[in-house]
Amino acid sequence: MENKRIFIMKAFGFQVKSKGYQVRRVTETYNENISYSDFRRQLIEWYQAHKRELPWRESSDPYHIWVSEIMLQQTRVDTVIPYYEQFMRKFPEMEDLAYAEEEEILKVWEGLGYYSRVRNLQAAVREVVEHYGSVVPDTRKEIEQLKGVGPYTAGAILSIAYAKAEPAVDGNVMRVLSRVFCMEDDIGKPQTRKKHEAILYELIDKSDPSSFNQGLMELGALVCTPTSPGCLLCPVRTQCLAYERGQQERLPIKMKKKKAKSIELESFLLKTEKGELLIEKRPDKGLLAGLWQLPVLEGRFDPGERQQKLAEKYHIEAEPSAANFQVKHIFSHLIWEIELYVGRANRNGELPANCRIIKAEELEQYAFPVSQQKLLNHCLEEGWL
């Protein structure tokens, strides 16, 4: 306990002697006015009164919480709700997910994005089924060894499902703490996350860590928002150093990311004489791995180049025309600008192994990324499918 106390004091900006006594404060991040007991009480009372009714909050089953937390990474709550409900209907038990076909889980996840999440989830769930007797581990050391489970997800499962006093530090939580303690640290840096975890080990409510952690997340999502925070509605504003100093709009500190790279693509609805269409499967590794798409070429081409590229890549003869429809899809690190082309195709040799010719009504059997769904929906609206 003494070593943890020294660590916490250092996190708050104190220089500490070997015996664990504070010497002097060397930063302004420590909030002398905060009462930990009052903060816990005010936060939990607010959470119990104002928490949203969400399907994953109806259960304390660690598997259900695990699935919801993986889905909520980089994704809005309103978007996740129908996906979560569909996923749990399809895979109600860990064994159902552990041994499902990849095509099946990708189809259920279709449109949610970040598909490596569900692949890692399945691999980790299979490990729990086979090595832990279908019981999700209840220690941080064990649970963080599972594929795709990082410090935040581990803390969320342990605190919500097992009532363990473990911190769960996500962007919402770091924003709240940065303001409460008026911290100038860049929240994009790993060492800042560690500092926040150290603070929470001291601050967390040991008797109700589930409500405490969920309360912090909820406060960040609903009140302590990135812009225009609702300070007058905040249950802990009297203990917030940023509010006292008028710094809440400036915090937290986060360095801007590099500008995303833009990539031009051409995608093709190519149909045979029978009205069937050509689709291809993306590589098993990399961006959108294993998903299906209409044929794609990277770049912009004149008609002759386009025909040649299609012949070389797909072993077909085609003279597609521009559909005057574009899709712009933004990833965290790059932007796809996709131009749609439509035309008739004739096979000129054996199709590549990753390609298939299917009937339009069979499209529902395949998982397509969001950008491709937009192209297909446009084709459907235009009567081309």
C-alpha positions as CSV (number, residue, x, y, z in Angstrom):
1,M,0.0,0.0,0.0
2,E,2.9,2.4,0.8
3,N,4.5,1.8,-2.6
4,K,1.1,2.5,-4.3
5,R,0.7,5.7,-2.3
6,I,4.2,6.9,-3.4
7,F,3.2,6.1,-7.0
8,I,0.0,8.0,-6.7
9,M,1.7,11.0,-5.2
10,K,4.2,11.1,-8.0
11,A,1.4,10.9,-10.5
12,F,-0.1,14.0,-8.9
13,G,3.2,15.8,-9.3
14,F,4.9,15.4,-6.0
15,Q,8.6,14.7,-5.3
16,V,8.7,11.9,-2.8
17,K,11.4,10.8,-0.4
18,S,12.2,7.1,-0.1
19,K,10.0,6.8,3.0
20,G,7.0,8.0,1.1
21,Y,6.5,11.5,2.5
22,Q,5.8,14.4,0.2
23,V,8.5,17.1,-0.1
24,R,7.0,19.7,-2.3
25,R,4.5,19.9,-5.2
26,V,6.3,20.5,-8.5
27,T,3.3,20.8,-10.8
28,E,-0.1,22.4,-10.6
29,T,-2.1,19.2,-11.4
30,Y,-3.0,18.3,-7.9
31,N,-6.4,19.4,-6.8
32,E,-6.1,20.3,-3.1
33,N,-9.9,21.0,-2.8
34,I,-11.2,17.6,-3.9
35,S,-12.7,15.3,-1.3
36,Y,-12.4,11.8,-2.6
37,S,-15.4,10.5,-0.5
38,D,-17.6,13.4,-1.7
39,F,-16.5,12.9,-5.3
40,R,-17.4,9.2,-5.2
41,R,-20.8,9.8,-3.6
42,Q,-21.8,12.6,-5.9
43,L,-20.7,10.8,-9.0
44,I,-22.5,7.5,-8.1
45,E,-25.7,9.2,-7.0
46,W,-25.8,11.2,-10.3
47,Y,-25.1,8.0,-12.3
48,Q,-27.9,6.0,-10.6
49,A,-30.3,8.9,-11.3
50,H,-29.3,9.7,-14.8
51,K,-27.8,6.6,-16.4
52,R,-29.1,5.6,-19.9
53,E,-31.0,2.4,-20.3
54,L,-28.7,0.3,-22.5
55,P,-29.1,-3.4,-23.3
56,W,-25.7,-4.4,-21.9
57,R,-26.5,-2.8,-18.6
58,E,-29.3,-5.3,-18.1
59,S,-26.7,-8.0,-17.3
60,S,-23.5,-8.4,-15.3
61,D,-22.5,-11.4,-17.4
62,P,-18.8,-10.8,-18.2
63,Y,-19.3,-12.2,-21.7
64,H,-22.0,-9.7,-22.5
65,I,-20.0,-6.8,-21.0
66,W,-17.0,-7.9,-23.0
67,V,-18.9,-7.9,-26.3
68,S,-20.4,-4.5,-25.6
69,E,-17.0,-2.9,-24.7
70,I,-15.4,-4.3,-27.9
71,M,-18.2,-2.9,-30.0
72,L,-18.1,0.5,-28.2
73,Q,-14.4,1.1,-29.2
74,Q,-14.3,4.0,-31.6
75,T,-18.1,3.7,-32.1
76,R,-21.1,5.7,-30.9
77,V,-23.5,4.1,-28.4
78,D,-26.6,4.7,-30.6
79,T,-24.8,2.8,-33.5
80,V,-23.8,-0.1,-31.3
81,I,-27.2,-0.9,-29.7
82,P,-28.8,-2.7,-32.7
83,Y,-25.5,-4.5,-33.5
84,Y,-25.2,-5.7,-29.9
85,E,-28.7,-7.0,-29.8
86,Q,-28.3,-8.8,-33.1
87,F,-24.9,-10.2,-32.0
88,M,-26.2,-11.6,-28.8
89,R,-29.2,-13.2,-30.5
90,K,-26.8,-14.9,-32.9
91,F,-24.2,-15.8,-30.4
92,P,-25.9,-15.9,-27.0
93,E,-23.2,-18.1,-25.4
94,M,-19.4,-18.0,-25.7
95,E,-19.4,-21.4,-27.3
96,D,-21.6,-20.1,-30.1
97,L,-19.1,-17.4,-31.0
98,A,-16.0,-19.5,-30.4
99,Y,-16.8,-22.0,-33.2
100,A,-18.7,-19.8,-35.6
101,E,-17.6,-19.5,-39.2
102,E,-15.7,-16.3,-39.9
103,E,-18.0,-15.3,-42.7
104,E,-20.9,-15.6,-40.3
105,I,-19.4,-13.3,-37.7
106,L,-18.3,-10.8,-40.3
107,K,-21.8,-10.7,-41.7
108,V,-23.3,-9.9,-38.2
109,W,-20.6,-7.3,-37.7
110,E,-21.1,-5.8,-41.2
111,G,-21.1,-2.0,-41.2
112,L,-19.7,-1.7,-37.7
113,G,-16.1,-1.3,-38.9
114,Y,-12.8,-2.1,-37.4
115,Y,-13.3,-5.7,-38.3
116,S,-10.1,-6.9,-36.5
117,R,-12.0,-6.3,-33.3
118,V,-14.5,-9.2,-33.9
119,R,-11.7,-11.5,-35.2
120,N,-9.7,-10.9,-32.0
121,L,-12.9,-11.3,-29.9
122,Q,-13.6,-14.7,-31.4
123,A,-10.0,-15.8,-30.9
124,A,-10.1,-14.7,-27.3
125,V,-13.5,-16.2,-26.5
126,R,-12.3,-19.5,-28.0
127,E,-9.3,-19.4,-25.6
128,V,-11.6,-18.8,-22.7
129,V,-13.9,-21.7,-23.7
130,E,-11.0,-24.1,-24.2
131,H,-8.6,-23.0,-21.5
132,Y,-10.7,-21.4,-18.8
133,G,-13.8,-23.7,-18.9
134,S,-15.9,-20.9,-20.5
135,V,-15.4,-18.7,-17.4
136,V,-13.9,-15.2,-18.2
137,P,-10.8,-14.7,-16.0
138,D,-11.3,-12.3,-13.1
139,T,-7.7,-11.1,-12.7
140,R,-6.1,-8.3,-14.7
141,K,-3.0,-10.4,-15.4
142,E,-5.0,-13.2,-17.0
143,I,-7.6,-11.2,-18.8
144,E,-5.0,-8.9,-20.5
145,Q,-3.3,-11.9,-22.0
146,L,-6.4,-12.5,-24.1
147,K,-6.2,-11.3,-27.7
148,G,-7.6,-7.8,-28.2
149,V,-8.1,-7.1,-24.5
150,G,-6.2,-4.0,-23.4
151,P,-6.1,-2.2,-20.1
152,Y,-9.4,-0.3,-20.6
153,T,-11.4,-3.4,-21.6
154,A,-9.9,-5.4,-18.8
155,G,-10.8,-2.8,-16.3
156,A,-14.3,-2.5,-17.5
157,I,-15.0,-6.2,-17.4
158,L,-13.3,-6.6,-14.0
159,S,-15.2,-3.7,-12.4
160,I,-18.6,-4.2,-13.9
161,A,-18.8,-8.0,-14.0
162,Y,-16.7,-8.9,-11.0
163,A,-16.9,-5.7,-8.8
164,K,-13.1,-5.5,-8.7
165,A,-11.7,-2.0,-7.9
166,E,-9.8,-1.7,-11.2
167,P,-9.7,1.5,-13.3
168,A,-11.1,1.6,-16.8
169,V,-9.5,4.6,-18.6
170,D,-11.0,5.6,-21.9
171,G,-11.2,9.0,-23.7
172,N,-14.3,10.0,-21.7
173,V,-12.6,9.2,-18.4
174,M,-9.4,11.0,-19.3
175,R,-11.3,14.1,-20.3
176,V,-13.2,14.2,-16.9
177,L,-10.0,13.7,-14.9
178,S,-8.0,16.1,-17.0
179,R,-10.5,18.8,-16.1
180,V,-11.1,17.8,-12.4
181,F,-7.3,17.9,-11.7
182,C,-6.6,20.6,-14.4
183,M,-3.9,18.3,-15.9
184,E,-1.8,19.6,-18.8
185,D,-0.6,16.2,-20.0
186,D,-1.3,15.2,-23.6
187,I,-4.0,12.5,-23.4
188,G,-2.7,10.9,-26.6
189,K,0.5,9.7,-24.9
190,P,0.7,6.3,-23.2
191,Q,2.3,7.8,-20.0
192,T,-0.7,10.0,-19.5
193,R,-3.0,7.0,-19.5
194,K,-0.8,5.4,-16.9
195,K,-1.0,8.6,-14.8
196,H,-4.8,8.5,-15.0
197,E,-4.8,4.8,-14.0
198,A,-2.7,5.6,-11.0
199,I,-5.1,8.4,-9.9
200,L,-8.1,6.1,-10.3
201,Y,-6.6,3.3,-8.1
202,E,-6.8,5.9,-5.3
203,L,-10.0,7.6,-6.3
204,I,-12.2,4.6,-7.3
205,D,-15.0,3.6,-5.0
206,K,-14.0,0.2,-3.6
207,S,-17.5,-0.7,-2.5
208,D,-19.1,0.0,-5.9
209,P,-16.4,0.1,-8.6
210,S,-19.0,-0.8,-11.3
211,S,-21.1,2.3,-10.8
212,F,-18.1,4.5,-10.2
213,N,-16.4,3.5,-13.5
214,Q,-19.6,3.6,-15.5
215,G,-20.4,6.9,-13.9
216,L,-17.2,8.5,-15.1
217,M,-17.8,7.2,-18.6
218,E,-21.4,8.4,-18.6
219,L,-20.3,11.8,-17.2
220,G,-17.8,12.2,-20.0
221,A,-20.4,11.1,-22.6
222,L,-23.3,13.2,-21.5
223,V,-22.0,16.2,-19.5
224,C,-18.2,16.7,-19.6
225,T,-18.3,16.6,-23.4
226,P,-15.3,17.5,-25.7
227,T,-16.8,20.9,-26.6
228,S,-19.3,23.0,-24.7
229,P,-19.3,20.9,-21.5
230,G,-22.4,21.2,-19.4
231,C,-20.7,22.3,-16.2
232,L,-23.8,23.6,-14.6
233,L,-25.3,20.1,-14.8
234,C,-22.1,18.4,-13.5
235,P,-22.5,16.7,-10.1
236,V,-18.8,17.2,-9.3
237,R,-18.3,20.8,-10.6
238,T,-17.5,22.2,-7.1
239,Q,-14.5,19.9,-7.0
240,C,-13.3,20.6,-10.6
241,L,-10.2,22.7,-10.8
242,A,-10.6,23.4,-14.5
243,Y,-14.1,24.8,-13.8
244,E,-12.8,26.9,-10.9
245,R,-10.1,28.4,-13.2
246,G,-12.3,28.7,-16.3
247,Q,-10.1,26.2,-18.2
248,Q,-12.7,23.5,-19.0
249,E,-13.0,24.4,-22.7
250,R,-9.2,24.3,-23.2
251,L,-8.7,20.9,-21.6
252,P,-7.8,18.1,-22.1
253,I,-4.6,18.6,-24.1
254,K,-4.4,16.5,-27.2
255,M,-1.9,17.0,-30.0
256,K,-3.5,17.0,-33.5
257,K,-3.0,13.9,-35.6
258,K,-1.2,13.9,-39.0
259,K,-3.4,14.7,-42.0
260,A,-5.0,11.6,-43.4
261,K,-3.7,10.4,-46.8
262,S,-6.2,10.5,-49.7
263,I,-6.4,7.6,-52.1
264,E,-8.4,7.6,-55.3
265,L,-10.1,4.3,-56.2
266,E,-12.4,3.1,-59.0
267,S,-15.0,0.4,-58.2
268,F,-17.0,-1.5,-60.8
269,L,-20.4,-3.1,-61.1
270,L,-19.6,-5.6,-63.8
271,K,-22.4,-7.9,-65.0
272,T,-22.5,-10.9,-67.2
273,E,-25.0,-11.6,-70.0
274,K,-27.0,-13.6,-67.4
275,G,-27.2,-10.6,-65.2
276,E,-24.8,-12.0,-62.6
277,L,-22.0,-9.8,-61.1
278,L,-18.4,-10.1,-60.2
279,I,-17.2,-9.7,-56.6
280,E,-13.9,-10.2,-54.9
281,K,-12.6,-11.0,-51.4
282,R,-10.1,-8.7,-49.8
283,P,-6.8,-10.2,-48.5
284,D,-6.9,-12.0,-45.2
285,K,-4.5,-9.5,-43.7
286,G,-4.7,-5.7,-43.6
287,L,-7.4,-3.1,-43.9
288,L,-11.0,-4.7,-44.1
289,A,-9.4,-8.1,-44.2
290,G,-11.6,-10.9,-45.5
291,L,-14.5,-8.7,-46.5
292,W,-16.1,-8.7,-50.0
293,Q,-16.2,-5.9,-52.5
294,L,-17.0,-5.0,-56.1
295,P,-13.8,-5.1,-58.2
296,V,-11.5,-2.2,-57.3
297,L,-8.6,-0.5,-59.0
298,E,-6.4,2.1,-57.3
299,G,-5.9,5.3,-59.2
300,R,-7.7,7.2,-62.0
301,F,-7.5,5.9,-65.6
302,D,-8.5,6.7,-69.1
303,P,-10.8,4.2,-70.9
304,G,-8.0,2.2,-72.5
305,E,-5.9,1.9,-69.3
306,R,-9.0,0.9,-67.4
307,Q,-9.8,-1.9,-69.8
308,Q,-6.2,-3.1,-69.7
309,K,-6.1,-3.0,-65.8
310,L,-9.3,-4.9,-65.5
311,A,-8.2,-7.6,-68.0
312,E,-4.9,-8.0,-66.2
313,K,-6.3,-8.2,-62.7
314,Y,-9.6,-10.0,-63.2
315,H,-9.2,-11.8,-66.6
316,I,-12.3,-10.1,-68.1
317,E,-13.2,-8.0,-71.0
318,A,-15.1,-4.9,-70.0
319,E,-15.8,-1.3,-71.1
320,P,-17.4,0.2,-68.1
321,S,-18.9,3.7,-68.1
322,A,-18.8,6.3,-65.2
323,A,-22.0,6.2,-63.1
324,N,-21.5,9.7,-61.9
325,F,-21.6,8.5,-58.3
326,Q,-18.8,8.9,-55.7
327,V,-18.3,7.6,-52.2
328,K,-15.9,9.3,-49.8
329,H,-15.0,7.0,-46.9
330,I,-12.8,8.3,-44.0
331,F,-10.6,6.0,-41.9
332,S,-8.4,7.2,-39.0
333,H,-5.3,7.4,-41.2
334,L,-6.5,7.6,-44.8
335,I,-9.4,8.7,-47.0
336,W,-10.9,6.6,-49.8
337,E,-12.4,8.5,-52.7
338,I,-14.3,5.9,-54.8
339,E,-15.7,6.5,-58.3
340,L,-18.3,4.0,-59.4
341,Y,-18.3,2.5,-62.9
342,V,-20.9,0.2,-64.5
343,G,-20.7,-2.1,-67.5
344,R,-20.9,-5.5,-69.1
345,A,-18.1,-8.1,-68.5
346,N,-17.1,-11.2,-70.4
347,R,-14.7,-13.7,-68.9
348,N,-11.4,-14.0,-70.7
349,G,-9.8,-16.9,-68.8
350,E,-10.2,-18.3,-65.3
351,L,-11.2,-15.9,-62.6
352,P,-8.7,-15.2,-59.8
353,A,-9.1,-17.4,-56.7
354,N,-10.5,-14.6,-54.6
355,C,-13.3,-13.7,-57.1
356,R,-16.8,-15.1,-57.6
357,I,-19.6,-14.5,-60.0
358,I,-22.9,-14.4,-58.1
359,K,-26.6,-13.6,-58.6
360,A,-27.7,-10.2,-57.2
361,E,-30.0,-11.9,-54.7
362,E,-27.0,-13.7,-53.2
363,L,-25.3,-10.5,-52.1
364,E,-26.9,-10.8,-48.7
365,Q,-24.8,-13.8,-48.0
366,Y,-21.6,-11.8,-48.1
367,A,-20.2,-9.2,-45.8
368,F,-19.3,-5.9,-47.4
369,P,-17.6,-2.8,-45.8
370,V,-19.7,0.4,-45.4
371,S,-18.2,2.1,-48.5
372,Q,-19.2,-0.8,-50.7
373,Q,-22.6,-1.0,-49.2
374,K,-23.1,2.6,-50.3
375,L,-22.1,1.7,-53.8
376,L,-24.4,-1.3,-53.9
377,N,-27.3,0.7,-52.5
378,H,-26.9,3.2,-55.2
379,C,-26.9,0.5,-57.8
380,L,-30.0,-1.0,-56.3
381,E,-31.8,2.4,-56.4
382,E,-30.8,2.9,-60.0
383,G,-32.2,-0.5,-61.0
384,W,-28.9,-1.9,-61.9
385,L,-29.2,-4.9,-59.5
